[in-house]
Amino acid sequence: MVTASRTPQPISSVLADVSVVDRSEIEKSGAQSVAEVLARLPGIEFVRNGGPGASTSVYIRGGETRHTAVYIDGVRVDSQSTGGAAWEQIPIEQIERIEVVRGPAATIYGSDAVAGVVQLFTRRGQWALQASAALTLGSYATRQLQAGLSGAAGGFDYSLSASHGRSDGEDARTAAVVGHNPDRDGWKRSSLQARAGVRIDERQRVEASLLASRLDSAYDDFMPGQDDESKHRLAVTGLSWQARWSETATTRAQLGRTRSTYETQPSFYRTETTLGTALLQHEQRVGAHLLTATLERRDDKLENAPDAFNAGFGGKRHQNALGLGWRADLGAQSLQAQVRRDDDSEFGGKSTGSLSWGLAFAPHWRAHATVASSFRVPTIYQRFSPYGNPGLVPETGRNAELGLRWADGENTLSLGVWRNRLRNLINFGAAGPCADAFGCYENIGRAQLKGVTLSGRTRVSGLTLRGSMDWHDPRDVASDKILARRARRLASFGAETTWAGWTLGTEVQAVGRRYDNAANTRVLGGYALLGLYASRSIVAGWVLDARIDNLGDKAYERVYGYTTPGRNAQVSLRWTLP
């Protein structure tokens, strides 16, 4: 069951390109960040300015990182500074499940869902008392400890988890770039997750959730010999109520609040985004038809402290939205239509719509087609910072895609073809419409994102095989150049089996050549990384995991001048109350 349309439904009936990652897959991946997990999925890549604690961008189908709407337990996460979620702030050790929708979903989720949606879910208590703990040791003196407690009884369920980890890291930048400081740029993070729910009666349920994270990481700025440090703080809280009035009627309400803070020292800079959301949604089934109505409110606030370059600034804005949806399952065919009207306090009304069609045309075969529009309003920073331009207008997108899927038990194969045309893209350009002589934000961009994705999974004689290949063309229409740091070829392959009580696996990630700049003059070479992993239950309740990444010790760059891990390994010992 997935919530791609904010309504739980079987993944086999979703009229969208969806992937799901559960906790067991996250643990096997050995990933130290959410971005590393997402990069193993079709159509997604990421870049990072150094190690796991450094600034991170995620590109879905070639879109900008700000074009992906991110939710934690249904609560929106975003930044009014850079735009998009600060991926490095999200603690992967607290995430139980990830759902990804590739393609625009603004008619359901509003502004920002131009390229896709990522929903992250923390653990929820489901059975009797369950305790767990994990110790991880790895290369670069990485060590992490996590402990959790969860359970459910008498209509009450709960989950509590805490973790602390740190790493000495490696030198974040290469010696050839300005600002290189020859030291190890490590990180340390503490996080806490809590979630509790109460069933009021057989129809109603109330739930509260909290996710908090503190990340301190070193980096190299532009001053040689200076020990630079960034401090990230993230707090996501939610309160929800759901009532299932009958087999055909459900109402859900949710309040959410997110605070995201980023600060640097000794070159001081501090920005804080506070985001509040309120949602009321009703679903009504009438025979083969499902009708949905959604009211939503979003409040954004940005505060930038005074620093050496400006006197400090900030701002507020809000959006009110009404969304209507209809879905009909008529035998072999499915139809879905969504319309939404967002009223922004600065830009006025913005309407979006989508129409999807699906057809089960043969046993195990299903085709779908979708057309959709989307938008993203400029951030407060992009309009009112020293580099800001108050005349900016929202970015807009129009997407069309076709999909074909075959599924027979554990065997699946899917093919997707898509094109997303974006207008009024916000780029950082030359001096002009702002007060700063260094440069200003401008609506000067037009892009076309198009591509083909082929993915599949099968099980043969005890061996599970999976793979995906992407052919992308993320192109600036005006210059006919490939968008910076986007690859035109992506591939991922994996194999897993069991032998003598061990689960053994291998995977390969391949990324084609990219350009580090918009002019396509600085080339970042392609690369392929090989990883091996093994897992075994030692005794009841105890599991040993081991992993080696970049087995070939490949030297490569995601961003020019920033290093990436060489051959590295980690071992985890996990305990669960039997």
N, C-alpha and C positions, 0 to 999 in steps of 0.2 A: 504494500500500500504506500502511495506517495501523495504529496500535497502540492503538485505542480500548479494547480488552479485554486489553491487554498481550500480545496475540498478533497478529503481522502478518497482515493480510487485505486483500483489495481493498476500496476504499472503497464500491464498489457493493453489497457484501454486508453492510455493517455495519448492525446493528439499533439504530441510535442516530442522533442529529442531530449530524453531524460536519462541521467545516470544516478545510481545510488551506491554509497560506500558505507559499510557498517564498521563497527569497532574492530572486529577481527581483521579486516582488511587494512585498517589504519595501523594496527600493531604490526602486522607482517611487513608493511611498507617501510618501517623504521624511520618514517618521516619526522622531522623536527618542526614542521610548520604545516599549516593548512594548505598553503600554496604548493608545497611539494606533493601532497596527496592529490590535489586537483590536476597537477601536470601529468599524472598518469592516466587521466581520462581523455577521451577523444575531444579534439577541437580546442584544447586548453594549453597554454604555456605561461610561464612566469619569468620575470627578471628580478634581480635583487642586487643591491649595491653592497655586496660582501656576504657575511654569514647570516645565520637564521634570525638574528636580531636586527638586521639592517632593513632599510626601506625596500618594500616589495610591491610589485605590480603584477596583477593577474589579467591575462588577455583571453577572453572567450570569443572564439571565431574571429579573432583579429581586432575586436573592439578595444577601446581604451579601458583602463582599470576602473574609471569612474562610470563606465557604462554597464557595470554589473551591480545589481541590487543584492545586498547581503542581509540575512536575518539570522539571529540567534534565538532559538526557542520562540520564533514568531515576532521578535522585536527587531526593528530596523537598526542597522549599524552603518554610519556614514561619517564623512568628514566635510565640514564646510570650509576647510582650508584647501587641501589638495583635490578633494572630490573623490568619492569612493571610500571603501573601508580601508583602514590601516591594517593590512593583512598580518603584519608582524606582531600586532598586539594580541591576536586571538590565540589562546593556548590550545594547541592540538591535543594535549593530554586530557583535556576536559570534554572533548567532542566525542559523542557516541555514534552519531550517524550524520551523513552528509547527503543532501539531495541537490542535484544540479539540473537546471533547465537551460538548455542552449537555445538561443533565439529570443527575440523581444517578447516581453510580457508586461508592458506598460498598462495594458487594459485591465490587468489584474492587480499589479503592484505599484502603478503610478510612475512618477518621475524616476529616472535612473536605469530602469530595466530595458536598456537599449540593445544589449548584446546577450544578456542572460540573467539568471537568478541563482544564487547559492543560498540554501537553507542549511543551517547548522543546528543540531539538536544535542543537548546535554542529556546525561543519563536520567532515567525515570524509574523509580522503584516499582517492581511488578510482582515479586513473589515474597516468600518469607525472608527473614533477615539474611542479608548477604554482605560479607565484608571482603575487601580486596586490598592488595598492596602490590607495588611493583618497584624494583630497583633496576636502573639502567646505567651501564658504564660504557663509554665509547672513546673513540679517538679524540684528540685535542683536549684530553682531560675532561671529557663530558661526563657528567653524572647527574642523575635525576631520581627523585624519590616521590612516589605517589601513594596515597591511601584513600580508601573510600568506604562508605557504608550506605546501604540502601535496603528497602524492604516495603512491604505492603501488608496491611491487616485491618479488618473492620472498616473498610471504606476510606482508609487513610494510607497514602503512599508517600515515600520520602527518599531523597538521595542527597548525600553530602560527600564531597570529594575535595581534597587539597593536594597540591604538588609544589615541589621546589626543585629547580634544576639550574645548573650553571656549566659553563664551558670556558676554557682558556682561549678557544678559537685559534684563528690564524691571522696573518697579516692581511688586512682587508684590501689593500691596494698594491699595485705593482710598482716597482722602483722607477719605472719610466714616466710616471705621471706626476704632475705638480701637486704638492700637498701630501706626498707619501711620508708616512711616519713609520719607520721600521720597528714595529712592535706587534704583539699579538692582540687582536681585537676580539675580546671575549664577550660573553653575555651571561646574565642571570635573570631568572624569572620565577616568581611565585604566583600561584593562581588558586582560586577558590570557586567552587560550584555548589549551589544548593538549589533544590527543587522539591516542592511539597504540594500535594493535592488532596482534596477532601471531597468525597462524594456526599453531597447534601442529602439526596434521596436517589431513587432509582433513575431519575431523569436529569439531575443537575450535578455539576462538578465545578469546583473552584480550584485554581492552581496558581502558585507563586513561584518565581524563578529568579536566580541571581547568578551572574558570572562576573568575577572580578579578576584582573590580572595586573601585575606590576613587572615591567620589563626594563632592565638597564643594560645597555649595550654600548660597546666602544666602536668608534669609527674614525676614519681619517678625513678631516676636512681639508681646506686649502692652505693651512698653515703648517709647514714642516716642523716636526719636533713637538707638536702640541698633542696632548692626550685628550681627545674629544670623546664626549659621552652623551648619549641620548637617553632620556627617561620617558617611557611610555606608561600611561595609566588608562585602563579601560574598565568601565563598570556598566553592566547591562542588567536591568531589572524589568520584570514583567509580572502582571497580574491579569488572569483571565478567568472567564466564566463561560460555561457551555451548558446548554439545555437541549436535550433531545425530547421534544414534546411528544413525538410519535415516530413511527417508522418512516414517515415522510417529511417531517419538519424538524429542523435544527437551527438554533440561534447561538451565536458566539460573540462575546465582547472581550476586548483586550485593551489594557493600558500598558504602555512601555516607556522606558526612559533609558537613554544611552549617554554616557559621558566619556569622551575620548580626549586625552591630553598628551601633547608631545612637547618636550622641553630639551634643550641642548645646553651643554656647558663645555668649556669655559666661554666660548662664543655664545652669549645668551640669546635664546629665542624660545618663545613659549606661545603655543596656540591651544585653545580648548573649544571643542564642539559639544554642545548639549542638544540632544534631539529627543523630543517627546512625541509619542504617537498614541492615537486612540482609534479603535476599530470596532464597528458593529456590523455583523454579517448574518444574514438569514438565508437558509436554503430550504426550498420547498419542492418536493417531488410530486408530480402529477402524472401518473401512469409512466410512460416512457420518457417523460420530460423532467429535467431538473432546472429550476429557476433559482437564481441567486441575486441578492441585492446587498450592496456594501456601502456603508458610510465610513469615511476615514478622515482623520485630522492629523496633520504633521506640523510641529513647531521646531524651527531651527534657530540656534543661537551660536554666534562665534565671538570669542574674546581673544584678542592678541595683545600680550603684554608689551609695554614699551621696551625697546632694545636700542642697540647702537645705531640702527638705521631708520627707525621710525618712532613716533610718539605713542604708538599703540592705537588700536582701532577695534571695531566690532560691529555687530549688527544682528537684527532679528528678522525673521520672516515666517510665514505659515502657508499651508496649503489645505484646502478643504476639497473633498472628492466624493462623487457619487458614481458607483459602478453597478452595471446590470449585466447579468449573464444568463445564457440559455444553452442547454445541452439536450440533445435527443438521441437515444439509441434505438434505431429503427431497423431491427433485424441485422443484416450484415453491414448496414451503414450507420455512421455516427456523424452528427453535426454539432458544432459548437460556435456560438457567437458571443462576443463580449464588447461592450461599449463603456467608456468611462469619461467623466468630465472632471478635470482638476482646475480649481480656482486658486491661483497663486496671488499672494498679497502684493507682489511686485509686478507680475507679468500678465495678470488677468487669467481668463479662461483658456484651457487647452483640452481639446477632445482627442481621444485615441480610440481605435477599434481594431478588432481582429475577427477573422472568420476561418474556421478549420473544418475539414471534412476527412472522414476516415472510412475505409472499406475493407472488410474481411472477404476477399474475393476467392479464396481457396483455403483448404485445410492448412493451418499453421501460417498463412500469409496475410499480411495486413499492409495497406498503403494509406498515407495521409498527406494532406496538402494544407498549407496555412499561408494567409496573408495578414500582415499586422503593421500598425504604425506605433511609434514610440517617441519619447522626448526626454531631455534632461535639462533642467534649469541651471544657469551658472551658479557657482558657489558664491557665498558672501565675500570670500577672499578675492575671487576673480573680479568682482565688481568694485569693492571698496578698499582694498589694500593699496599701498603706494604704486603697485603695478596694475591696479584694477581699472576697469572700464565700465562705468555705469550704463553705457549704451549697449552692453551685450544683450543678446536675445537667446532664447533656449535653443539647444541643439535638437534636431529632429531626425527620425529615421523611418524608412519604409522597407519592410522585409517580405520576401516570398520564399517559400521552401517546399520541397517534396521529400517524402520519406517512404522507405520500403523496409518491412521487417518480416523475418521468418523466425518462428520459435517453435521448438518441439522439445519439451522437457528442459534439460540442461543445455541444449544446443540452440544457439541464437545466431542470427546474421542480420545486419541492418546496413542500409545505404541511405545517406542523406545528401541532398543538393540544396544550396541556399544562396541568396543574394540579399544584402542589406545596404541600402543607399542612405548615406548620412549627409545632412546639410547643416550649415552654420556651425561647423566644428570650432571649438575654442582652442586656439593655439597661442603660445607665447611668442610674440613677434617683436619687431623693432620698435624703437621709441616712437611715440606719436600721440595716441588718444589718452594718455595718463600723465601723471606728474613726474614720473621717474624717467631719467634719461637712459637707463639700462635697457628697458624694454617694457612692453605692455601686452595684456591679453586682448585678443581680437577674434571676431567671428570671421575667419578667413578660410576655413577649411571645408572641403567637400571630399568625401571618401566613398569608395565602393568596396564592401567586404563580400567576397563570394568564395565558395569552396565546395568541396566534396569530401564526405567522411564515410569510410567503410570500417565497420567493426564487427567482431564476432567472438563467440566463445563455444567450446565444445569439450566433451569428455570422451576419451578413447582409451579403453583398456587400462583404466585407473589413472590416466594422465589427463589433467585439465589444462587446456590450451586457451589462451585469449590473445587478442591482438586488435589494433586499430591503426588506420593510416589516414592522414589528412592531406589534402592538396588545397592550399589557401592562396588567395590573391587579395591581400589587404592593401589597397592602392589609393594614394592621394590623386583625386581626379584632375586637379588643376596642373600638377607637375608631372603626373604619370609615374611617380616614384612609389616604391614600396614603403609602407609605414614603418617608422623606426622601431627596431628591436622585435619585429614580427617575422617569423619564419614562414616560408611558403610550403615547406614539407615537414610534417611531424609523423612520428611512428612510435608505437609502443607494443611490445610483445612479451608474453609471460607464459611459463609452464610450471605446473605443480603436480607432485605425486606424493605418495606415502610409501615408506620402506622401513621395515624393522622398527616400527613404532615412531619413526621420524616423519614429519612433513617437510619435504624438500622442494625448493622452488628457485627459479631463475627468471630474471626479467631484463629487457633491453629497452632503453629510451633513446630515441634518435631525433635530433633537431637539425634542420637544414641551415644553410647560410642565411645570415641576417645582416642588416645595416644598422649601425649605432646612431646614425643621424638621418634627418629628413632628406638631406641632399643625396643620400646613398653613396657617399664617398668613403666612409669608414666601414670596412667589412669586418663582421664577426663570423669566424669560421664555423661550419657545422660540426657536430660531434655526436657520438654514440656512447652511452654509458651502460656497462654490464653490472648487474647486481645479483648476489646469491643470498638465499636465506634458508634457515632451518629452524624447526620447532619440535619440541618433544615434551610430553607429559612425564615428569620424573616420578612422582608419587601422587596420590589423590590430592588435588587442589594446587599442585605446584607445576608450573610450566616454564621451560627454558626456551628463550628465543635468541637466535644469533643471526647477524647479517653483515655482509661485506658489500659496500657500494663503490662504484667506479673502480672495479677490479683491475682494469687496464691502466689505472693511474693517468687517465687522459687529462691533458692540460687544455682548458677551454675558458671562454668568457661568456657571461650573459650580458654584461655591461662593460664597455671599454674601460680598462684601467682597474677593474675590480677582480679580485681573485675568487676562485671557486674551489671546493674541497677536492683534494686528490684522493687516492685510495684511503678508505676509512672503514672502520668496523665498530659494531656495538653489540653488547650482550645484555639481555634483560631476563630477570627472574621475576615471575609473576605468581602471586598466591591468591587463591579465592577460597573462602570458607566452604568446605565440602558440604 
